Amino acid sequence: MAYGVGGKTKIDGVSEKADTFGDDGLKRFDAGLGLGVAFEFGKIVVGVETGTSFTKVASGASAYNLSALATIGYKF
């Protein structure tokens, strides 16, 4: 789950910034599902992860959040 706390959106060619989560902006609450896997090779860790949301990001749009993540780490 995620909740948007605040933010400003700047549009190219427009001098004013708009509230990202205003009445005409994005929805603050998002819930979704993530899935990931990681492998350890001695002290090296390698992993990949993906996530998708169940809620639309804006009213009147069929857009959803989607994320992908790759990690490489070293265990001390």
N, C-alpha and C positions, 0 to 999 in steps of 0.2 A: 504494500500500500504506500502511497505517496500523497503529500499535500503541498501545494504551491504556496509559499509564504509571501513572496512578492517578486516584482521584477518590472522592468521597463522595456518596451519594444521600440526600436528605432527603425523606421522605414526609409529606404534610400530615396532621396529627393524631397523628403519632408523634414522640416526643421523641428517639429514637435515630437516628443516621445509619448507613447500611449501606455497605459497601465496594462500589463500582460494579462492580468486576471480580472479585468474590469467587467462591466455588464456586457460589452460586446467582445470580450476577449476569451481566453481559454478557461476551461473549468479547473478549479483548484484541486479537486480530489481525483485520484487515479488508483485503480486496483488492477492487479494483473497476476501473471504467473511467470516465474523464471525457472530456467533449467540450466545446470552447468555440470561440468566434469573437470577434474584435475588429476594429473599424474605426477608422482614423485620419482625422480631419478637421482638417488643419493640425496644431495642437498639442494638439487634444482627442482623447482615446481613449475609445471606448465599446465595451463587450464584455458578452457573456453566456456562462455556462458551466453545465453540469449534470454530475452524476456519480451513479453507482449502484454498489452493492457486489455481489459475487458470493457472499459468505459471509453466513450468518444471524447476527444480532447476539446471539441467545440460544438455548440449547438448548431444544428443545420448542416453539419459536415460529417462525412463518414470516414474521418481520419482517426487513427489510433496510434499510441506510442509503441515503438518497437526499438529494442536495443540489442547490441551485440558487443561482447567484451572478450578480449584475449589477455591472459596474464602470464608473466614469466617472473619467477621469484627465486630467491636464494635463502635457505634456512641457515641461521647461525647456530 
